[in-house]
Amino acid sequence: MKQLLKNNMYLFFSVFITLNIIFLYYTTTFFIGNHDWDWVKGTTQVLSLSTGMFEARFGKFILNVLLFSGHIFPILNNFVSFILLSIGAVLLAKYWNINKLLSAFIVSISFTATPFILGWLYFPINILGNFSAIPLVVGGLILIEKEKILPKIIALLFFILALGVYPSTMEMIFIVFFVRQIILKETNIRKVLKSFSIIILSLAIFKLLLIVLAHYHLIMSNYYNMELNSINDIIRKIPEFIKLFFSQLWTTIPFFPRMLKLTGGIIVILALSSTIKNIRNIIFWFIICGATILSSVLTSNINETALMPRVNFYGLNFLYAGSIAILLMQKTIWRNFGYLFGLIYLVLSINESIYAQKVWHLGKISETNLVMRMSSRIEEKSKILPLTPILTDEISLRPKYYYNKFDKTTPYILERSFIVRHIPSGMFNFYAPNTLFYGSSQIRELTPDLYNYLRTVDTPWPNDKGLYIDNEYAVIMSTRKGIEAIKAQLPK
């Protein structure tokens, strides 16, 4: 018992320290990305229990409110989030029966420090809640195996809370559960079905809860990630879903280069090869693989979930980690493959996670300098200050610092601007860019001169023609795309 506790402590601190070293630059620069500015500043609004309710994420900000009164604090926010990830790593090693410290460490880093985490690190308001879902899920899976009813009820609550943090955690629930059944080699089918029924019950209760919340107009049931596929659509799209599963193992996206994808695919193939010996394992593997695209199967907008790192953080991420765990629990030849490719996967992953921090930081500096130059130009051309600057499009400069080719882009980890177009005022206290004709327009009345300018402008900034100044507004035509969008929305 003492040795087990000692190993758990060693594992916890080794994972926690490793995470803090890998993401040291991210932590110490107090990274803020995209639409988090207002929340992080905390001057006009702070996080509350109801902040994520509109998209049914009722569990997402509980810890932010309980621990920090809804504020996001430098360093502390990351430390507590990494503590939660490290606790999840210890629990997962216990659940998967990984007793060797080196094996447990490799598996732990394989799902905590890989580029999948970048999808969440881009949003500092999200990491505390989303990382807490890991120990909630694994803790729940441990509890459902207890014989007494109380642990099962607690497990049920853990699952529902994790789903309320982010619904894609259901992918993790299925994958982690069935990886354990493969590792165990011999399974009590009755016990598996009993435990599995608790998982299905939690999903059913979560769905019922969504229906109740929608009935009382507490969630937006027509929001992009709340719209679900019908049964007929799911059946009709089965070939598309099969293609998606294999595509995610090969398609490169920013910070997921071909070598990393290839290594992950080899690990999965090796784990499959070492365990497909009976119909039982074939069924389990089928469920595990299917679970990695479960969010895409259920949601009607597949583009919002397919190949999305923040979604794959709970799915494909654990397919790789589970495959490494399976190999490390096999006989010598397979275990050696697990160590070899597991270490290669870690080196490649950690390299990309560090590379991302450099790209993000350089992009943030460049975009901030761009806005400062725009502000200087406005000040030079107008004696009436302050004006309301109107930035007509997002300009992401991070791609300028990323030199690897990729098959498909994905938002946030590379493409989105730090100065987000829909609520950019959070980034600046004085010069606060607002978006022209986006939602409720920030320009209340179009004067004849402004209307004529918007109708005839054809050259973006930094050309002088890309800047319009009157007594109230400074309109910066930042891109040709922005010019076209404005003209398309002008009153006829």
Residue pairs with C-beta under 8 A, 6 or more apart in sequence:
4 99
7 99
7 101
7 104
8 90
8 93
8 94
10 101
11 89
11 90
11 93
11 101
11 104
11 105
11 108
12 86
12 87
12 89
12 90
13 86
14 101
14 105
15 85
15 86
15 89
15 90
15 105
15 108
15 109
15 112
16 82
16 83
16 86
18 109
18 113
19 82
19 85
19 86
19 112
19 113
20 27
20 78
20 79
20 82
22 113
22 350
22 353
22 354
23 78
23 82
23 113
23 121
23 353
23 357
25 354
25 357
25 358
25 361
26 78
26 121
26 357
26 360
27 74
27 75
27 78
27 79
28 75
29 361
30 74
30 75
31 121
31 122
31 124
31 357
31 360
31 361
31 364
32 40
32 124
32 418
33 122
33 123
33 124
33 360
33 412
33 416
33 418
34 122
34 123
34 412
34 416
34 417
34 418
34 420
35 420
35 422
35 423
35 426
36 72
36 123
36 124
36 125
36 426
37 420
37 423
37 424
37 426
37 427
38 44
38 45
38 423
38 425
38 426
39 45
39 46
39 47
39 72
39 125
39 426
40 72
40 124
40 125
41 426
42 70
42 71
42 72
44 426
46 69
46 70
46 71
47 61
47 64
47 65
47 70
47 71
47 72
47 125
48 61
48 65
48 70
49 58
49 61
49 62
49 65
51 60
51 61
52 58
52 60
52 61
52 129
53 213
53 218
53 219
54 218
54 219
54 220
54 223
55 219
55 220
55 223
55 225
55 226
56 164
56 167
56 210
56 213
56 219
56 226
57 129
57 164
57 165
57 166
58 164
58 213
59 129
59 161
59 162
59 163
59 164
59 165
60 126
60 129
60 130
60 164
60 165
60 166
61 70
61 125
61 128
61 129
62 129
62 161
63 80
63 128
63 129
63 132
64 70
64 71
64 72
64 125
64 128
64 129
67 80
67 128
68 76
68 77
72 124
72 125
77 124
77 127
77 128
78 124
78 127
80 128
81 127
81 128
81 131
82 131
84 128
84 131
84 132
84 134
84 135
85 112
85 131
85 134
86 108
86 112
87 134
87 135
88 112
88 131
88 134
88 135
88 137
88 138
89 104
89 107
89 108
89 111
89 112
89 134
90 108
91 135
91 138
91 139
91 142
92 107
92 108
92 111
92 134
92 138
92 176
92 321
93 99
93 104
93 107
93 108
94 142
95 138
95 141
95 142
95 176
95 180
96 107
96 176
96 179
96 180
96 183
96 322
96 325
96 329
97 180
97 183
97 184
97 329
98 104
98 107
98 325
98 328
98 329
100 328
103 325
103 328
103 329
103 338
106 324
106 328
106 338
106 339
106 342
106 343
106 346
107 321
107 324
107 325
107 328
107 342
109 346
109 350
110 320
110 321
110 324
110 342
110 345
110 346
110 349
111 317
111 318
111 320
111 321
113 346
113 349
113 350
113 353
114 317
114 320
114 345
114 349
114 352
114 353
115 255
115 256
115 260
115 309
115 349
115 352
115 353
115 356
115 413
116 309
116 310
116 312
116 313
116 316
116 317
117 309
117 313
117 353
118 255
118 309
118 353
118 356
118 413
119 308
119 309
119 310
119 311
119 312
119 313
119 412
119 413
120 126
120 127
120 130
120 131
120 310
120 313
121 127
122 360
122 412
122 413
122 416
123 412
129 165
129 166
130 165
130 166
130 310
130 313
132 165
133 162
133 165
133 166
133 169
133 172
133 314
134 172
136 158
136 159
136 161
136 162
136 165
136 169
137 158
137 159
137 162
137 169
137 172
137 173
137 176
138 176
139 155
139 158
140 154
140 155
140 156
140 158
140 159
140 162
140 173
140 202
141 155
141 173
141 176
141 177
141 180
141 195
142 155
143 151
143 152
143 154
143 155
143 158
144 151
144 152
144 155
144 195
144 198
144 199
145 191
145 195
146 152
152 198
155 198
155 202
156 198
156 201
156 202
156 205
159 173
159 198
159 199
159 202
159 203
159 206
160 202
160 205
160 206
160 209
162 169
162 173
163 169
163 170
163 202
163 203
163 206
164 206
166 314
167 206
167 225
167 295
168 294
168 295
168 305
168 310
168 311
168 313
168 314
168 315
169 314
170 203
170 291
170 294
170 295
170 314
171 291
171 292
171 294
171 295
171 311
171 314
171 315
171 318
172 314
172 315
172 318
173 199
173 202
174 199
174 287
174 288
174 291
174 294
175 288
175 291
175 292
175 315
175 318
175 319
175 322
176 318
176 322
177 195
177 196
177 199
178 284
178 285
178 287
178 288
178 291
179 288
179 318
179 322
179 325
179 326
181 187
181 192
181 284
182 275
182 281
182 284
182 285
182 326
183 325
183 326
183 329
187 280
210 219
210 221
210 226
213 219
214 221
219 226
220 226
221 227
224 301
224 304
225 299
225 301
225 304
225 305
227 299
227 300
227 301
228 298
228 299
228 300
229 237
229 297
229 298
229 299
229 300
233 300
234 241
234 297
234 298
237 297
237 302
240 302
241 293
241 296
241 297
244 293
244 296
244 302
244 306
245 289
245 290
245 292
245 293
247 307
248 292
248 293
248 306
248 307
248 312
248 316
249 261
249 264
249 265
249 268
249 316
250 261
250 265
251 261
251 307
251 407
251 408
252 258
252 261
252 405
252 406
252 407
252 408
253 307
253 309
253 406
253 407
253 408
253 409
253 410
253 413
254 402
254 404
254 406
254 409
254 410
254 413
254 414
254 415
255 352
255 353
255 355
255 356
255 413
255 414
256 309
256 352
256 406
257 348
257 352
257 404
257 406
259 348
260 345
260 348
260 349
260 352
263 341
263 344
263 345
263 348
264 316
264 320
264 345
266 341
267 320
267 323
267 324
267 327
267 338
267 341
267 342
267 345
268 319
268 320
268 323
270 323
270 327
270 334
270 337
270 338
270 341
271 322
271 323
271 324
271 326
271 327
272 285
272 323
274 326
274 327
274 330
274 334
275 281
275 285
275 326
275 330
276 282
276 285
288 319
288 322
289 319
290 297
291 315
292 312
292 315
292 316
292 319
293 306
293 315
294 315
295 305
295 311
295 315
296 302
296 305
296 306
296 311
299 305
305 311
307 408
307 410
308 410
308 411
309 410
309 412
309 413
310 412
320 345
324 338
324 341
324 342
324 345
326 338
327 334
327 335
327 337
327 338
327 341
327 342
328 335
328 338
328 339
328 342
329 335
330 338
356 413
358 401
359 398
359 401
359 402
359 414
360 398
362 398
362 401
363 396
363 397
363 398
363 399
363 400
363 401
363 418
364 398
364 418
366 397
366 400
366 401
367 395
367 396
367 397
367 417
367 418
367 419
368 418
368 419
370 395
370 397
371 391
371 419
371 427
371 428
371 431
371 433
373 462
374 389
374 391
374 461
374 476
375 389
375 431
377 462
377 467
378 387
378 389
378 431
378 467
378 469
378 474
379 385
381 467
381 469
382 469
382 474
384 471
386 430
386 431
387 469
387 472
387 473
387 474
388 432
388 434
388 442
388 472
388 473
388 474
389 431
389 432
389 433
389 434
389 473
389 474
389 475
389 476
390 433
390 434
390 435
390 436
390 442
390 443
390 473
390 474
390 475
390 476
391 419
391 421
391 424
391 433
391 434
391 435
391 476
391 478
392 435
392 436
392 475
392 476
392 477
392 478
392 479
392 482
392 483
392 485
392 486
393 421
393 478
393 479
393 481
393 482
393 485
394 416
394 417
394 419
394 420
394 421
395 417
395 419
395 478
395 479
396 414
396 415
396 416
396 417
396 418
397 417
398 414
398 415
399 414
399 415
402 414
409 415
418 427
419 427
419 433
421 435
421 438
422 435
422 438
422 439
424 432
424 433
424 434
424 435
425 432
425 433
425 434
427 433
433 476
434 442
435 442
436 442
436 443
436 475
436 486
437 443
437 485
437 486
437 489
437 490
443 450
443 473
446 454
446 491
447 470
449 470
450 468
450 470
450 473
450 475
451 490
453 468
453 475
454 468
454 475
454 486
454 487
454 490
455 487
455 490
457 465
457 466
457 468
457 477
457 483
458 465
458 483
459 465
459 466
459 477
460 466
460 477
460 478
460 479
460 480
460 482
460 483
461 467
461 476
461 477
461 478
465 477
466 476
466 477
466 478
467 474
467 475
467 476
467 477
468 474
468 475
468 477
469 475
477 483
477 486
